[in-house]
Amino acid sequence: MSARSRNVSRARARTAYTGETLQQAEVQLRNQVPGMALVPDATEPEQALLEFRVLSALAARIGRHAPARFDHAPYGIRASSPTAGNLALYLTDEATTLLADAVVPRWTYAAGVTGIEGLRWRLLGRNRVSLYVPGQAAELVLHNTAAVWKRALAELSASQPDAVAVDASDNPWQPVERLAARRFDRPHAELIARGSTALRRIGLWRDAVEIDFAKALPTMADLVGPHPELLLPTRARRPAGVTVACVAQRGGTGRTTTVVNVGASLAEAGKRVLIIDLAEFNGLLDWYASDRVEQARSAEARAAMDRLIATGDWSSVAEQVITLHASDGGGRLAVLPGPVDCTQAQLRALLVAAAATSDLVLLDAPPLGAGPAAAYAAHLADAVFTCVPVNQAIFGTWETSDSDRDEAVLARDELWSWLDDAYDRYVDLAEVLRIQAQGDELVAPNEMLDNALARIGYTNEPLGDCLAALSGLDDVYELLDEDDSVTEDELTDEHRAREAAAAARVEAWREANRAPFLTQVAETGRSLFGSTWDTEHQGWIEHNAGLLDVPADSIEPDHSGERGDDDGLAEDDLVSEPDIAMEFIPYSAEEIAAELERILHESGVAPEDVGGRFLGLVPTRIGQRLVEAVRGLPESATGLLLSPGIPSDSAVQRSVSFGQLFVITEPDCPASVAIAQLADALYRRVLDAGATQR
């Protein structure tokens, strides 16, 4: 059998599983990495879970049915087009509308979150829609559906005017979604695999008499299909180069400057380094190749990138690769503007092609909150590191010899302020519940308070803010205003008497419920404020009772240090500030390690999310003296660091402002020395970790 005949035979076998046309199947098989299975399964748990949840939601929405209802498209899915890291679906218009209703997250007071919490969508070119979850390397692409999808969302909004629609753009998770996600009972891995595989092999049920996946998913035996011998992968050829992604939670961290100068340092050492600029507006080019920006954003450049992704032929983008530096030893540093709005599968194809041409491929990813590209980069790269501006505060603190009393007062005031703000909102909510119940007595919102206390565990917000976010206090205050709809001109003595009685009733309820409120928040308060809670929480009640017992005009004025004519103070009563001795107290190795761990999680790059591929954290914009101090710390304190830090000085700022590589133009400055050491550590750690064998 000729090679052409074998390819057609494999493509025809694939259509039995996916429902693709023969031409679609041939294209997908041609673009596959050699050795991959005929119909690959999802290789990552996040991708498999998203596919499982989408199929489950659609199956529950449509219910038991005959595929003939949708012209032999099970659940209205005409075809699936799976790769190892991505899945494309072709749906009927009716199924697209039903899918939007089933998966788009919405929130109401009555039902909570419906749909898939955290799901976001964005429009791609060629009438496509991308479904993804921020911070996760998972994506479904719906083909030929953009217009129907937008119409379906408009209909949902019109039919549910009271629902609070979760933003479908790149916004991070909403608080109500995180709460719903915590309550989500993740299915067993075997069940997730069955759901994901069923969606990828949906074509097996085109001629079924009736199906109901909501009642029972197909078993693995059901999913084998007519060509089980073609479902097993063979040994794949590994790319030659190593891919390393630099990701960060936000912009302004020094990420691009670090990446480009690390690349230049490795090029000076003879390495072939390629940087792929994944930022939407190609900020790297703006600084280091401004004369090529227009070309990089042209239609011709986009078409060349599309050809590379489709064919794997690197010559397609030869004219788009920009050389920034070439060394005498044969090394070179080049940059390629990345694709805009790429899918995970497209980025995977780009990396395979790029790694075959370079020793090291560096990915300059956009901020993690700016779209899925950064998550894809972190997921697909052989190794990952992050840049974070770090200051002295994580290594120690300045203390004064006479500050203990002041610190205790400040700690007490912070606790009381936390309680005051939360209790004010608690009372407002109690009044709203009274209005809704059409009663005379306030109703304690204890269930909402419990939810707010649970939320603090993962947001670290003040309790008052949690109550506001969970209750929608803007709506609360509108309701309170509606209840108080009489204008000043319309007030009668009867109105005034009724308002005075209501105010007295609220004030009495406020004081009577302080102690129960304090008991309910005690566990969280103690975890947040430690010993301050034990010594000062009861004083909050006594403090507020004291304020109520003292007439307002008898409270003494606050003395700011300026003498007044009637402040009642004698000369001897004025106490001057004592001399303050400042002392830097370093933290222990364990405390520093904990701080670095916290910073990493806040940066959005938790090591456990990328497994053994995490290389470390690079402190940026750090003083040279602190760099030296970090070098002297034990490894137990700095094990998460890839570098002691990249100091910022005048030489660095001057080079960056002129679009120069400071590691080349200012090789002896402290930042260049630090970059050279970082480049060496990065490349050595990548090789030691065996990233090339991934």
C-alpha positions in Angstrom: 0.0 0.0 0.0 1.4 3.4 -0.9 2.0 6.2 1.7 -1.0 8.1 0.2 -3.3 5.1 0.5 -2.2 4.5 4.1 -2.9 8.1 5.0 -6.3 8.0 3.5 -7.0 4.7 5.3 -6.1 6.2 8.6 -8.1 9.4 8.0 -11.2 7.3 7.1 -10.7 5.3 10.3 -10.5 8.5 12.3 -13.8 9.9 10.9 -15.6 6.9 12.4 -14.7 8.2 15.8 -14.8 12.0 15.3 -17.4 12.6 12.7 -14.9 14.8 10.8 -15.0 15.0 7.0 -12.3 13.0 5.3 -10.4 16.2 4.4 -10.6 17.5 8.0 -9.2 14.2 9.3 -6.4 14.2 6.7 -5.3 17.7 7.8 -5.4 16.8 11.5 -3.3 13.7 11.0 -0.8 15.5 8.8 -0.3 18.1 11.6 0.0 15.5 14.4 3.3 15.0 16.2 4.7 11.7 14.8 3.7 8.7 16.8 0.5 10.1 18.2 -2.6 8.0 18.5 -5.3 8.1 15.8 -7.7 9.9 18.1 -5.5 11.3 21.0 -6.9 11.5 24.5 -6.4 14.7 26.6 -3.0 14.5 28.1 -3.6 17.1 30.9 -6.1 16.7 33.8 -7.4 20.3 33.4 -8.2 19.8 29.7 -10.0 16.4 30.4 -12.0 18.0 33.3 -13.2 20.9 31.1 -14.3 18.5 28.3 -16.1 16.2 30.9 -17.9 19.2 32.4 -19.0 20.6 29.0 -20.3 17.2 27.8 -22.1 16.7 31.2 -23.7 20.1 31.1 -24.9 19.7 27.5 -26.1 16.2 28.1 -28.1 17.4 31.2 -29.5 20.3 29.2 -30.7 18.2 26.2 -31.5 14.9 28.0 -32.3 11.6 26.4 -32.6 11.9 22.7 -32.1 10.2 19.3 -29.1 11.6 17.4 -31.4 11.6 14.4 -33.1 14.7 16.0 -29.9 16.7 15.1 -29.4 15.1 11.7 -27.3 12.3 13.2 -25.2 14.6 15.4 -25.2 13.3 19.0 -26.1 16.2 21.3 -26.0 18.4 18.2 -22.2 17.8 17.8 -21.5 17.3 14.1 -17.9 16.5 14.7 -15.0 16.7 17.2 -11.4 17.5 16.1 -9.1 16.4 19.0 -5.4 16.9 19.6 -3.5 16.0 22.7 -3.8 19.5 24.2 -7.0 20.9 22.6 -10.4 20.0 21.3 -12.4 21.7 18.5 -16.2 21.1 18.1 -18.5 21.6 15.2 -22.1 22.1 16.5 -25.5 22.7 15.0 -27.0 26.1 15.7 -29.6 24.7 18.1 -26.9 22.8 20.1 -24.8 26.0 20.2 -27.7 27.9 21.8 -28.4 25.0 24.3 -24.6 24.8 25.1 -24.5 28.5 26.0 -27.4 28.1 28.4 -25.8 25.0 29.9 -22.2 26.3 30.5 -22.1 30.1 30.7 -21.8 31.0 34.4 -24.6 33.1 35.9 -25.5 34.0 39.4 -28.8 34.7 41.2 -29.7 35.0 44.8 -32.1 32.1 44.5 -30.0 29.6 42.5 -26.4 30.6 43.2 -24.0 29.9 40.3 -25.3 28.0 37.3 -23.2 26.9 34.4 -19.5 26.1 34.8 -17.9 28.4 37.3 -14.8 30.2 36.0 -15.6 29.5 32.3 -14.8 32.4 30.0 -15.2 32.9 26.3 -13.6 35.0 23.6 -14.2 35.4 19.9 -11.5 34.1 17.5 -11.1 34.7 13.8 -13.0 32.7 11.2 -16.3 32.6 13.1 -14.8 30.7 16.1 -15.4 30.9 19.8 -12.8 29.8 22.5 -14.1 28.5 25.8 -11.5 28.4 28.6 -10.9 28.9 32.3 -8.5 31.7 33.4 -5.3 30.3 35.0 -5.8 26.8 33.5 -4.3 25.3 30.4 -7.5 24.0 29.0 -9.5 25.1 25.9 -12.4 24.1 23.7 -12.8 25.9 20.3 -16.3 26.0 18.7 -16.1 26.4 14.9 -18.6 28.3 12.8 -20.5 29.4 15.9 -19.6 33.0 16.8 -22.7 34.7 15.5 -25.0 32.1 17.0 -23.1 32.2 20.3 -23.5 36.0 20.6 -27.2 35.8 19.8 -27.6 33.0 22.4 -26.0 35.1 25.1 -28.2 38.1 24.2 -31.3 35.8 24.5 -30.0 34.5 27.9 -29.6 38.1 29.2 -33.1 39.1 28.0 -34.7 36.0 29.5 -33.0 36.3 32.9 -32.9 40.1 33.6 -32.4 39.5 37.3 -29.3 37.3 36.8 -25.9 38.7 37.4 -24.0 37.5 34.3 -20.3 36.7 35.0 -18.1 38.7 32.6 -17.2 36.6 29.6 -13.9 38.4 28.9 -10.5 37.8 30.5 -11.5 38.9 33.9 -10.3 36.7 36.8 -12.6 34.5 38.8 -15.5 36.2 40.6 -15.9 35.6 44.4 -19.2 33.8 43.9 -17.5 31.5 41.4 -14.7 30.6 43.8 -17.2 29.8 46.5 -19.1 27.6 44.1 -15.9 25.9 42.9 -15.0 25.0 46.5 -18.3 23.3 46.8 -17.9 21.4 43.5 -17.4 17.7 44.2 -14.7 16.7 41.6 -15.6 13.4 40.0 -13.3 10.4 40.1 -10.5 10.5 37.5 -11.8 7.4 35.7 -15.2 9.1 35.2 -13.6 12.3 33.9 -11.6 10.3 31.4 -14.7 8.5 30.2 -16.5 11.9 29.7 -13.6 13.5 27.9 -13.0 10.5 25.7 -16.7 10.3 24.8 -16.7 13.9 23.7 -13.5 13.3 21.6 -15.1 10.2 20.0 -18.6 11.5 19.7 -18.9 10.2 16.1 -19.3 6.6 17.5 -23.0 7.5 18.4 -24.1 9.1 15.1 -26.3 6.1 14.3 -27.4 5.3 17.8 -31.1 4.8 18.3 -31.1 6.7 21.6 -28.5 8.1 24.0 -28.6 9.6 27.5 -25.1 10.5 28.8 -26.5 12.4 31.7 -27.8 9.1 33.1 -24.7 7.0 32.4 -21.5 7.8 30.5 -20.2 5.2 28.0 -17.8 2.7 29.5 -14.3 2.4 28.2 -15.4 -0.8 26.4 -18.0 1.3 24.6 -15.3 3.8 23.6 -13.0 1.4 21.8 -14.8 1.6 18.5 -14.0 -0.2 15.2 -10.2 0.4 15.1 -8.7 -0.3 18.5 -5.3 -1.1 17.1 -5.0 2.5 15.8 -5.7 4.1 19.2 -2.4 3.3 20.8 0.4 5.9 20.4 3.8 4.9 19.0 7.2 6.4 20.2 7.3 10.0 19.2 10.4 12.0 18.1 11.5 14.5 20.6 12.4 18.1 19.6 16.1 19.1 19.9 15.8 22.4 21.8 14.5 23.3 25.2 11.5 25.7 25.8 11.4 27.9 28.9 8.5 30.3 29.7 8.8 33.4 31.9 5.4 34.3 33.3 4.2 36.8 35.9 0.9 37.9 37.4 1.1 41.5 36.0 3.2 43.8 33.9 6.0 46.0 35.2 7.9 43.1 36.8 11.0 43.3 34.6 10.0 40.1 32.8 10.8 41.2 29.2 14.1 43.0 30.2 15.2 39.9 32.0 14.3 37.5 29.2 16.0 39.4 26.4 19.2 39.9 28.4 19.3 36.3 29.6 19.0 35.4 25.9 21.8 37.7 24.9 24.1 36.3 27.6 23.5 32.7 26.4 24.0 33.8 22.8 27.4 35.3 23.8 28.2 31.8 25.2 27.5 30.3 21.8 23.9 29.2 22.2 21.2 29.6 19.5 18.4 31.4 21.4 15.0 32.3 20.1 12.5 34.5 22.0 8.9 34.1 21.1 7.1 37.3 22.0 3.6 36.3 23.1 2.4 39.7 24.4 -0.6 41.0 22.5 1.2 44.3 21.5 4.7 42.8 21.2 6.3 45.1 23.8 9.7 43.4 23.3 9.8 44.7 19.7 8.7 48.2 20.8 11.9 48.4 22.9 14.5 46.4 21.0 13.3 46.4 17.3 11.0 49.3 16.9 11.7 49.5 13.1 10.2 46.1 12.7 7.0 46.6 14.7 4.8 47.5 11.7 6.0 44.5 9.7 5.4 42.1 12.7 1.8 43.2 13.0 1.0 43.0 9.3 -1.4 40.6 7.6 1.5 39.0 5.8 3.2 38.2 9.2 0.0 36.6 10.5 -0.4 34.6 7.3 3.2 33.3 7.6 2.5 32.3 11.2 -0.6 30.4 10.2 1.4 28.5 7.5 4.0 27.5 10.1 1.4 26.3 12.5 -0.4 24.3 9.8 2.6 22.8 8.1 5.5 22.9 10.7 7.7 24.4 7.9 10.0 26.9 9.7 10.9 28.6 6.4 7.3 30.0 6.4 8.5 32.6 9.0 12.1 33.0 8.0 11.4 36.6 7.1 9.6 37.3 10.4 12.5 36.2 12.6 14.5 39.3 13.8 18.1 38.9 14.9 18.9 41.0 17.9 22.5 39.9 18.5 25.1 37.5 17.0 28.3 36.5 18.8 31.7 35.6 17.4 31.3 32.1 18.8 28.4 31.3 16.5 25.6 32.1 19.0 22.7 34.2 18.1 19.7 35.9 19.7 16.6 36.2 17.6 13.0 37.1 18.3 9.8 35.9 16.6 6.5 37.8 17.2 4.1 35.2 18.4 0.6 34.5 17.1 -2.3 36.6 18.3 -5.3 34.8 19.9 -3.6 31.4 19.5 -5.1 28.2 20.8 -3.2 25.7 22.9 -2.8 23.3 20.0 -1.5 26.1 17.8 1.1 27.2 20.4 2.2 23.5 20.8 2.8 23.3 17.1 4.8 26.5 17.1 7.0 25.3 19.9 7.7 22.0 18.3 8.8 23.8 15.1 10.8 26.4 17.0 12.6 23.9 19.3 14.0 22.1 16.2 15.8 25.3 15.2 17.3 26.5 18.5 19.2 25.4 21.6 16.8 27.4 23.8 13.4 28.9 23.1 12.4 31.6 25.6 8.7 32.5 25.9 8.0 36.1 26.9 4.5 35.5 28.1 1.9 38.3 28.8 0.6 38.8 32.3 -1.4 35.8 33.6 -4.6 37.8 33.9 -4.4 39.1 30.3 -5.8 36.0 28.5 -5.0 32.3 28.2 -1.7 32.6 26.3 0.3 32.8 29.5 -1.3 29.7 30.9 -0.7 27.9 27.7 3.0 28.9 27.8 3.4 27.8 31.4 1.7 24.5 30.6 3.5 23.6 27.4 7.1 24.8 28.1 9.7 22.4 29.3 10.5 24.7 32.2 9.0 27.8 33.9 10.4 30.7 35.9 8.9 34.0 37.1 10.1 37.6 37.8 8.8 39.5 40.8 9.9 42.9 42.2 11.1 42.1 45.7 12.0 44.5 48.5 13.8 44.3 51.9 10.5 43.6 53.8 10.6 39.8 53.1 14.1 39.5 54.6 13.6 41.4 57.8 12.0 44.4 59.5 12.9 47.7 61.1 12.0 48.0 64.8 12.3 50.7 67.4 13.3 50.1 71.0 10.2 51.8 72.4 7.7 50.7 69.9 6.0 47.8 71.8 3.3 50.0 73.3 2.5 51.8 70.1 2.4 48.5 68.2 -0.1 47.1 70.7 -2.3 50.1 70.3 -2.1 49.9 66.5 -2.9 46.2 66.6 -5.9 46.9 68.8 -7.1 49.7 66.5 -6.7 47.5 63.5 -8.9 44.7 65.1 -11.5 47.2 66.2 -11.7 48.8 62.8 -12.1 45.3 61.2 -15.0 44.5 63.6 -16.6 48.0 63.2 -16.7 47.8 59.4 -18.0 44.2 59.3 -20.6 44.8 62.0 -21.9 47.9 60.2 -22.5 45.9 57.1 -24.0 43.1 59.1 -26.6 45.4 60.6 -27.4 46.9 57.2 -28.0 43.3 55.9 -30.2 42.6 58.9 -32.3 45.6 58.1 -32.7 44.5 54.5 -33.8 41.0 55.6 -36.4 42.8 57.8 -37.7 44.7 54.8 -37.9 41.6 52.6 -39.7 39.8 55.4 -42.1 42.8 55.8 -41.6 42.5 59.6 -40.8 44.9 62.4 -37.7 43.2 63.8 -34.3 42.9 62.2 -33.3 39.5 61.0 -29.7 38.4 61.7 -27.9 37.4 58.4 -26.0 34.6 60.0 -25.9 32.3 57.0 -24.4 35.1 54.9 -21.9 35.8 57.6 -20.8 32.2 57.6 -20.3 32.3 53.8 -18.2 35.5 54.2 -16.1 33.9 56.9 -15.5 30.9 54.7 -14.5 33.2 51.8 -11.8 34.9 53.9 -9.9 31.7 53.9 -9.0 32.1 50.2 -9.3 35.8 49.5 -7.8 37.4 52.7 -10.2 40.3 52.2 -11.5 42.2 55.2 -14.7 40.7 56.6 -16.7 43.8 55.7 -15.6 43.6 52.1 -16.6 39.9 52.0 -20.1 40.6 53.2 -20.4 43.4 50.7 -19.2 41.2 47.8 -21.5 38.3 48.7 -24.5 40.3 49.3 -24.2 42.9 46.5 -24.4 45.9 49.0 -25.1 48.4 46.2 -28.4 46.6 45.7 -28.8 46.5 49.5 -28.5 50.3 49.9 -30.9 50.8 47.0 -33.4 48.7 48.9 -32.8 50.7 52.1 -33.3 53.9 50.1 -36.6 52.6 48.7 -37.8 51.8 52.2 -37.0 55.4 53.2 -38.8 57.0 50.2 -40.5 60.0 52.0 -38.9 63.3 51.2 -38.0 65.9 53.9 -40.9 68.2 52.7 -43.4 65.3 53.1 -42.4 64.5 56.7 -45.1 64.8 59.3 -44.9 64.4 63.0 -46.2 60.9 62.6 -43.5 60.1 60.1 -40.8 61.6 62.4 -42.1 59.6 65.3 -42.2 56.4 63.3 -38.6 57.0 62.1 -37.4 57.7 65.6 -38.9 54.5 66.8 -37.4 52.6 63.9 -34.0 54.1 64.6 -34.2 53.3 68.3 -35.2 49.7 67.4 -32.2 49.4 65.1 -29.9 50.8 67.7 -31.2 48.5 70.4 -30.8 45.5 68.0 -27.3 46.7 67.2 -26.2 46.6 70.8 -28.0 43.4 71.7 -26.4 41.5 68.9 -22.8 42.6 69.3 -21.9 39.7 71.6 -23.5 36.9 69.3 -21.8 38.5 66.3 -18.4 38.4 68.2 -18.9 34.8 69.1 -19.7 33.8 65.4 -16.5 35.5 64.1 -14.2 34.5 66.9 -12.5 31.6 65.2 -11.6 33.7 62.1 -10.7 36.7 64.2 -8.3 34.7 66.4 -6.6 33.2 63.3 -6.1 36.7 61.8 -5.2 38.7 64.8 -3.6 36.1 67.1 -3.0 37.3 70.7 -4.5 40.7 70.0 -7.9 39.0 69.6 -7.6 37.3 73.0 -6.8 40.5 74.8 -8.8 43.1 72.9 -12.0 41.6 71.4 -14.1 42.0 74.5 -12.9 45.6 74.8 -14.6 46.3 71.4 -18.0 45.9 73.0 -17.1 47.9 76.0 -15.5 50.6 73.8 -18.7 50.9 71.7 -20.9 50.9 74.8 -18.8 53.7 76.2 -19.2 55.8 73.1 -22.9 55.4 73.3 -23.1 56.4 77.0 -21.1 59.7 76.5 -22.9 62.7 75.1 -21.4 63.7 71.8 -20.6 67.2 73.0 -18.6 66.0 76.0 -16.1 64.0 74.0 -12.7 65.6 74.3 -11.1 66.9 71.0 -8.3 65.0 69.4 -4.9 66.8 70.1 -2.7 66.7 67.1 0.3 68.4 68.8 -0.7 72.0 68.1 -1.6 74.2 71.1 -5.0 75.7 71.0 -6.4 78.6 73.1 -9.0 76.4 74.9 -7.5 72.9 74.8 -7.2 72.8 78.6 -3.6 71.6 78.6 -0.9 73.1 80.8 2.6 73.4 79.5 3.8 70.5 81.6 1.1 68.3 80.0 2.8 68.4 76.6 5.2 65.4 76.2 7.8 65.6 73.5 8.6 62.5 71.3 11.6 60.5 72.6 14.6 59.8 70.4 13.9 56.6 68.4 16.6 54.0 67.8 15.9 52.0 64.6 17.3 48.5 64.3 17.0 46.0 61.4 15.9 42.6 62.6 16.4 39.8 60.0 13.8 37.1 59.7 14.7 33.4 60.2 15.4 31.2 57.3 12.0 29.6 57.8 10.2 32.9 57.8 12.0 34.0 54.6 11.2 30.8 52.9 7.5 31.2 53.9 7.5 34.8 52.5 9.0 33.6 49.2 6.3 30.9 49.0 3.6 33.5 49.6 5.0 35.8 46.9 5.1 33.0 44.4 1.4 32.1 45.0 0.4 35.8 44.8 2.3 36.0 41.5 0.1 33.3 40.1 3.0 30.8 39.6 2.6 28.2 42.3 5.3 25.6 41.9 2.9 22.8 42.4 0.9 24.0 39.4 3.8 23.2 37.0 5.3 20.3 38.9 9.0 19.6 38.6 9.3 22.1 35.7 9.5 25.1 38.0 13.0 26.6 38.0 12.6 29.4 40.5 11.8 33.0 41.2 14.0 35.9 40.0 13.8 39.0 42.2 13.9 42.2 40.1 14.4 45.9 40.9 16.3 44.9 44.0 19.1 46.9 45.6 22.7 45.7 45.2 23.3 45.6 48.9 20.2 43.4 49.3 21.5 41.1 46.5 24.7 40.6 48.5 22.7 40.0 51.7 20.6 37.3 49.9 23.8 35.6 48.8 24.7 35.1 52.4 21.5 33.4 53.4 21.3 29.7 53.8 19.8 27.6 51.0 16.8 26.7 53.3 15.8 30.4 53.0 16.4 30.8 49.3 15.6 27.4 47.8 12.9 28.9 45.6 15.2 31.6 44.1 16.7 31.0 40.7 18.9 34.1 41.3 19.8 36.4 44.3 18.3 39.2 42.2 18.7 41.6 39.3 19.6 45.1 40.6 18.4 48.1 38.7 20.9 50.9 38.3 21.6 53.9 36.0 23.4 51.7 33.5 20.4 49.4 33.2 18.0 52.2 32.9 20.1 54.0 30.3 20.5 50.9 28.1 16.8 50.0 28.3 15.7 53.5 27.4 17.8 53.3 24.2 16.7 49.8 23.3 20.1 48.3 24.0 21.0 44.9 25.6 22.8 46.1 28.8 24.4 42.7 29.2 26.3 43.5 25.9 26.7 47.3 26.2 27.5 47.4 29.9 29.0 44.0 30.6 30.7 45.0 33.9 27.7 46.6 35.6 26.2 44.7 38.6 23.0 43.9 36.7 25.0 42.4 33.8 27.0 40.2 36.1 23.8 39.1 37.8 22.2 38.3 34.4 25.2 36.2 33.3 25.0 34.2 36.6 21.2 33.8 36.1 21.6 32.6 32.5 24.1 30.0 33.6 22.0 28.8 36.5 18.9 28.7 34.3 20.5 26.6 31.6 22.2 24.3 34.0 19.0 23.8 36.1 17.0 23.0 32.9 19.6 20.4 31.8 19.9 19.0 35.4 16.1 18.6 35.5 16.1 16.7 32.3 13.7 19.1 30.6 14.8 17.9 27.2 13.4 14.5 28.0 10.0 15.8 28.8 
